[in-house]
Amino acid sequence: MREKEKSVCVMDASGPLGHALVDRLLRRGYTVHAATYQQTDGYEHHPGLKLFRADPLDYHAIADAVHGCSGLFAIFNTPLHGAPCFVDEEAMVEAEVRAAHNILEACAQTETMERVVFNSSVTAVVWRPQPEPEDDDASSPVRDLDETTWSDLTFCRRFKLWHALAKTLSEKTAWALAMDRGVDMVAINAGLLTGPGLTAAHPYLKGAPDMYDHGVLVTVDVDFLADAHIAAYECPTAFGRYLCFNNVVCRPEDAAKLAQMLISPSSPRTPAPPSDELKVIPQRIHTKKLNKLMLEFASGIYGDIN
């Protein structure tokens, strides 16, 4: 089936990533089911665009949105603390896990479904106990993190890293159901999405100083992230998880730049932290797997690129 004859669903399509994906998919000739959890405005009429309202906890609404689709881009935009739909952190963890279950179950029951691209997070990878100084191997280099690494659930609960806990549990739930139901799924573990509206209140940033110290504080812009999702859907060689970011915060000047981005326009501008408060940290997380996929996607040559 040619792309222009396929229908794909973007859910939740209300955020920056959702909008970027819908725009790219329409330009690539797909019919797009844009399913939003909170609102359906913000989209202009397009002959290839169909709008849906979908409750992440309502299986039937999800099933209606994905009906007839060959692909699903699953996005769960974690509400900020203080948002109208915010109940409490632990409730949000449960809601995201239930949403992942409902989405994968609906896809498993959709005969036309070919692949699910599941938007996850770097926070589902990086939060793990660090070796203690008295450990025998403490002097050995700490291994870099890659797609085989998972955040430790006990660690996340202990330090109330709710965003990391939600992303880890929801992704594990999605993978378990995908494997059980035979759904072809690819996960994109994204860094902190930068852009308008980003503030220090974003739940991804809890523990940011520790992420910096461990060389795993990374960000991604919406265009790069959307392109990675498209590649993960269209490339026949795509599989498993992909770490996705295009900026690593490992230097004092990088940290200062990110800090300035997080300041609300209504807040007084504060000077960047003195560079002597931070040190250059070795990068411990990489996108080698994604880089290969993006090269294959750009060239149209799959599996033969070293």
N, C-alpha and C positions, 0 to 999 in steps of 0.2 A: 504494500500500500504506500503510495507516495505521500510526502509530508502534507501537501495541500488537501489530501483526502482524510487526514487523521484529525481526531479531536483529542485534546489534552486538557487536563484540569489543573488549575493553580489554586491551592487552598492552604492557607489564608492569603487572599490576593489584595488585602487592604493596606499592607505595609510597603515600604520602599522596595524590598526585594520582590514582593508580589507584583507590583506595578512594573518593575523592570523586566520580569519574566514575561508578563502578559504582552508587553510591547514587543519584545524580541520574538516571541512565539507567533504573534500575528504577522510580523514582518517576514517570518520564515514560512508562512502559508498555512499554519495550523488553524483549525477552529478551536477557540479557547473557551473553556468553561471557567469563568472567574468566580470562585466561591469565597465569600467574605463572612467572617464571624461577627463583625460589629457593624459594618456599613457597606453599602453598594455604590455610594457616590464616588466621584473622582474619575470615572471612566466615561469617555465620550462614545457615542454610537459608532460601532464598526460592524460590518456585515459578518465578520468572523467571530464576533464576541457574544457570548451568552453569559448573563449574570445570574448568580445563585446566592441565596442566603443559606449558610450552613452553620449549624451549631456543632462544635467539636464533640459534644457529648451526646449528640443525636445521630445514631447510626443511620436511620432512614434518610435524614437530610443529606448526610454525606454520600450515601448510596445514590441518591437522586442526582447529585452534582457530578459524580464520576460515571454515571451510566453512559455507555457507548464510547468511553474514552480509552485510548491506547496508552496513555501515560498520565501520571499524577506527580505534581511537584508539591510535596507536603511541607508546609511551613507553620510553625506555631510561634506566634509573636508573644513572648512572655510579657504580661502587663507590668508596668512600672509600679513600684510601691506608691499607693495613694490613688491609683487609677480607679474609676468607678466600679469596674468588675473585679477589683482586687479584694479577696477575702482575707487570706493569710498565706504565708509562704508554703506551709505544708499542704494546704488545700490546693494550691496551684500545682504542686508536684503531682498530686493525685489526679488533678484535672488533665495535666499534660500526658500522663501515662494512659489514662482512659481514652484521650483523643487519639493517641498513637494506635491503640488497640482497635478502636472503631474504624480508623482510616485504613489500616491494613486488612481488617476483616472485610470492609466494603470492597477493597480492591481485589481480594481473593474471590469474591463473589461476582466480579465483573468479568465476563468472558472475554471481552475485547482488550483487557488490560495486558500490556506488554512489559512495562517497567514502572517502578515507583522510585522517584528521587526524593530521598528523605533529608530534609534540612536539619542537621544537628549542630553541635557546637564543639569548639576546641575544649570547652570546659568539661566535656565528657571524656577527655583524654588526659588532662594535665594534673588533676588533683589526686596526689598519692603521697603517702608518708615518705619523708626523706630519710636516707640512711643516718643512723645516729653515729656520732663521732667515735663511740667505743666499738662499733661494728668492725669485724676483722677486715672487711673490704672497703672501709670508709675512705682509705687512701686511694682506692682505684677510681678511675674516671667514672662519673655518673653517666650512664648510657642515655643517648638521645631518645626522645619520644617519637613514636611513629603511629601508624594506623592500627597497629596491634595492641596499643596501650589503651587501657580503660581507667577512668577515674575510680577511686576506691569509695564504695558506697558508705562504709562505716566512717571513713575520714570526712566525707562530705556532711554526714549527719552530725558528727562530733563538732565540726566547726561551722555548722549552720550555713553551708554553701548550697543554698536552695536551688539556685540556677543550675549549678553543676549537677546536683542530685536529680533535678527534673530532666535535664538533657540526657544524663546517663541512663536513668531508668526508662525513659520514653524510647530512647534508641534501642536499648536492650529488648524492650517489649516488642518494638517493631521488627527487629531482627528475628526474634524467636517465632513470631507469628509468620513472618515472610518465609522462613525456612520450613515451618510446619505446613503452610498452605501452598508452598511452591511458587511464591511471588518473587519475581526478579526485582531486587531492590538494590539501590546504590545510595550510600549516605555521604553527605557533604558536611564535614565537621568544620564549621566556619569560625574564623576569628571574630573579634568584636567588630560589628558593622558600624562604620563611621558615616557621618553625614549630618544633615540638619536635624536638630532636636536631640542629639546625643548629649547627655549630661552625666555627671558623676553618680546620679541615682540609678543608673542602669544596673540591673542585678548581675550582669556579667562581670562587673568591675569589683565585686566583693572579693577581697584578697588580692587586688591588683599589685600592691607592693611585693607580695610574695611571688606572684607570677613574674614580675620584673627580675627579682633576685634569682629566680630559677631559670631565666632565659626563655620563658614561654609566653610572654605578654605579646600578643600579635593582633593586628587589625586587618580589616579587608574593606574595600570600597564596593559599592553596590554593583557597579558595572562588571568588575572582575568576578564577583560572586555569582551574578546572574549568568555570565558566560560559562562558568564552571558547571552550573546546573544543566545548562543546555548540552554541554559536552558529555556530561554524565548520562544524559538521556539518549543522545543520538549515537554515541560511540558504541559499537558492538563489543568492544574489548573492555568497557567499563565494568568494574566489579568491586564489591566490598566498600570500604570506607576511604574517604579522601580528605586529608587535612587541607584546608583552603584559607589562605591569607596572602596578602601582598605587601605587608609591612610588619617588620619586627621591631619592637621597642626594646633595644638592648643598650642604648647609649643615653647619657644624661640629657643631651639635646633632644633625643626622641621622646623621652619622658616629659620634658618641658613642653614640647609641641602638643603632645596628647593632653596634658593638663590644661593647656590653653583652649583646646577644642571642647573640653568638658565644662567650661565656664558658661553659665547661662547669660544671654545678652542683658538680662535685667540685673545681674549680679555685678558688683564692682570688680574691675579687672585687678587681678593680683599678680605680682611678679612671679616668674618661673622659679622653681627651687634652685638654689645655688648648685652649680655643677659639682662642688666638692662634697655634697651630701649623697651623691650617687656615684657608682663606678660602672665602667663598661662591663657588661655581662656576656659571656659566650652564649650564642644562640644554641638552644637544645631541642629545637623542633623545626622540621623541614617539610617542604612540599614536593619532594622528588617524585612521588607517585603521581600527583596531580600534574606536575610539569610534563611528564611523559604523555599523560592523557591529552592535555591541551595541545601538545605538539602533534599528536596523531589526529586530533580533531581539526586542527588548522590545515594539515597536509592532506587529510583524507586517506592516509596510509596507516593501516592498523596492524599492530603487532610486529612490525619489521624495523622499528626505529630503535637503535641502541641508546 
